[in-house]
């Protein structure tokens, strides 16, 4: 379980590159960027197929297809809709309720037990995320942004629901994410044609940024996350997911696109402490097993 949890957490690390690569992709509209990057993600799975194909694999249930495609496409559809109809700070904060929803929702999963430290760890992560996104400022509600707020809430529900329900399909191989990505690319392309004006990447750097998105934060990350939520400690993964905005900010600081502040330091302490608290049982179990070995 520890190995699978670490694999799942590697997705969080890769998601930290999302903001940097997105900014470097230029003026490509969101749905076109999603279509391009998910196409790259699908190609990763197709290229890896000869090494992962299982001749004895069972047919993938229809419900697994629905959960997978709705999770990946639904999250991005509502996220882009939220950003179009509400300020980025408020939309991001509401959307980033999904790690907390994963932790709380895990109590409903067979064989899972939710402890106080899971909830406390997730809340500490949420507080750290609030500091990063608001930069120490506040959150104000404006009814004119109701559609954007609702879309951000749907975004959080879709991703937490996808992550939790995926655990019910542990027998479904992670390679099926290839086709989730392909379907998401196709649906994103349709949304682009219906809603956006086409703007292609203008330079080699922008094309490389699009490729980077498809290889890591919008590619390998989804394969790693699928494996992690199916076979790892889902409460720990939920709480540790709040490290994504922190790591993203650190990457932007290192790239010279953001400044280090006291809020970042405080957020670091909150998120790291929250993740460690949520993983308390797993860490202690590993230590107690070491002498016995």
N, C-alpha and C positions, 0 to 999 in steps of 0.2 A: 504493500500500500504506500509506503514511503517513496519508493521509486516512481510510482504512478503520480503521486502528489507533486513530486519535483518536476516531472514531465509537464504536468498541468501548469505549474507555476512558471515554467519557461515561456508559456504563452503570454503571461502577464509581463514578463521581461520584454518580449517581442512587441507587445502592444505599446511599450514605452517609446518605440520608434515611429508610431503612427503620426504624431503631430509634426515631427521633423520631416518625414518623407512627404506628408501631405503639403506642407508649406513649400517644399522644394519642387513639387509637381506643377507649380505655376497656376494658371487660371482655368485649369480643366474643371468643368462643372461636376458637382458631387456624384450624380448618377452615372455619368460617363466614366469618372474616375473609379467608381465601384465596379462598373462593367469590365473595365480594363484590368484592374487588379485582381478581381475574382477569376477572370479568364486565365491569368498567370497562375493563380492558386490551383485551378483545375488542372492545368498542364503539369504542375508538380505531382499531383496524384496520379495522373496518367503515366508520367515518366517512371514513377515508383511502382506502378502496378505489377510489373514482372517479378518484383522482389517481395511483394506483399500478398499476392493472390493466393487464396486458400481454396483448393479444389473441393473441399468438404464443407465449405461455407453454406449456411442455410439462406434461403431467400429472405431479403430484407422486408419486414412487415410494412404494410402501407402506412400505418401510424408513424413508423420511424421516419419515412420519407416526408410526411406532413410536418412532423416536429422539426426535422433538420432544415428543410427548405424555409419553413415559416420562421424558424429561429434566426437563420442567417439573413434572409432577405427582409423579414419583418423588422428586425432590429435596425438595419441600415435605412430602410424606408422611413420609419418613424423618427429616427435620429436626424436625418436630413430635413424632414418635415418640421421637426422641432426647431432646428436652427434657422429655418426660413421664417418661422412665425413667432419667435420669442428671442430675447437676448441670450447670447451664448452662455453667459455665466449661469443664469437661472436654468436654462435648458440642460446644461451639463450636470448641474447639481441634482436635478430631478432624475435624469437618466442614470446617474451614478448611484441610484438606490439599489441597483441590481445585486451588488455583492451582499448587502444586508438582507435582501429578499431571499437570496440563495441560502444564507445561514439560517434564517427563520424558517424557510420552506423545507429545509432538510429534515426538520422534525417530523414531517409527514411521510418521509420516505421509509420503506421497510428496512429494518435493521439499523436505523440511525437513531442516535440519542443526542439531543441538544442540551448542552450544558450552559451554565451562566457565563463561563469564560468565552464561549463562542459568541454570545450576544455582546458581551462587554468588548471583546476584541473587534467585532464588526463596528460597534458604535465609535470606538476610538479611531478606526480607520475612516469612518464617515466624517468625524470631526476634523481629521487631518486633511481630508479631501476638500472640506469646506474652506479651510484656511488657504489651500493652494488656489482654488478656483476663484474665491472672492477676494484674494489678496488682503485679507483682514477686514474687508468691508462687510456689508450686510446683504440680506436677501429681501427684496421688496416685491410684493404681489401686485400685478397690474392686470385687470380683467380683460384688457384689450389683447393680451397675449394668451388667452385661455386655450386657444387651439394649439399653440406651441407647447404650453405646459402639459396639456392632455397627451400630445404626441410624445413628449419626453417620458411621461409616466408609462405610456404603452411600450416605449422603448425598453424601459427597465423591466416591465412585466414579460416582454417577449424573450429577452436574453436570460433572465432568471428562470423562466419557465422552460426554455430550451435546455438550459444546463441541468436542471433538476430532472426533467423528463428523460433526458438522454441516459441517465443512470438506469432507467428501467429497460434499456436496450443494450445491456452489457455484452450480449452475444453478437450484436451487430458490429462487424469490424470497422475500425477507424477509417479504412480505405474508402468507405461509402461517402465520407466528407467530400471526396473528389466531385461527386455528382451533386451534392448540396451546393458546392461552389459554382459548378457549371450552371445550375438552375438559377442561382442568385445573379450570376453574370448576365444571363439572358433576360431575366426580369428587370434588372437594372438598366439594360440597354433599351428595353421597351419604355421604361419610365423616362429615360433620357430623351428618346425621340418624341415623347408626348409632352414633356414639361420643360426641356432645356434647349438652349442654343449650343450647337457643337463648337467646342474650342479644343483643338488637339494640343498636346504638348509641343512647345515651340523649339526647344533645344534638346541636345543630347542629355544634358543634366536632368531635364524634366522627364524625359523618357526613362532614364535610369532610376529616378525617384519612383515612377510608376511601377517599374519592374521590382524595385526594392519593396514597395508596398505588397505586391503580389507574392513575393518570395517569403517575407517574414510576417509583419503584423496583420496582413490580410490573406496570408497563405499558410505557412507552416504553423502559425499560432493556432489556427482553428483545428488542425489535426492534433496538435499537442493538447489543446483544451478538451477535445472530445475524449481522448484517452484518459486524461486526468479526472474528468468528472465521472467517467464510467468506472474507473478502477481505483481512484485515490480517495483521500479524505476530503469530502466535499465541503465540510464546514471550514476547514483550514484554507482550502482554495478560495472560498467565498470571502473570508476575512482578509486573506493575503492579496486579493485582487485590488484592494485599495492602494496597493503599492504602485499600480500602473500610472496614475496621474503624478505621483511623486517622482518615479523614475523618468517619466516623460519630461517633467520640469528639469530634472538633473541633466538629461540629454540636451535639452535646449540651452541650459546654462553652459555646458561644455562646448556647445556649438556656437556660443556667443550670441544667441538669440533671446536670452533671458538673463536676469540678474539674481544672484543669491541674496536672500533676505532672511530676517529673523523668522518670518512666517514659514519659510521653507524648512528651517531648522526645527521649529516646533512641529510642523507637519511630519517631518522625518521621524521625530521621537514618538509621536502619536501612532503613526502607521506601523512603524517597526515594532513598537511595544504591543500594539493591538494584534498584529500577526503572530508575535511570539506567545501572547496570552491565549489566542485561539488554538495554537498548536501545542499547548501545554501538555495535554495527555499523550499526544504522539511522541513528543520529545522525551517525556519521562518514561514512556513505555520502552523506547529505544535504549535509554540509559540503563534501565533495570534489566534489559535482556542481554546487555553487553557482558556483565560478569558471568552470567550463566553459560555464555558461549565459551 
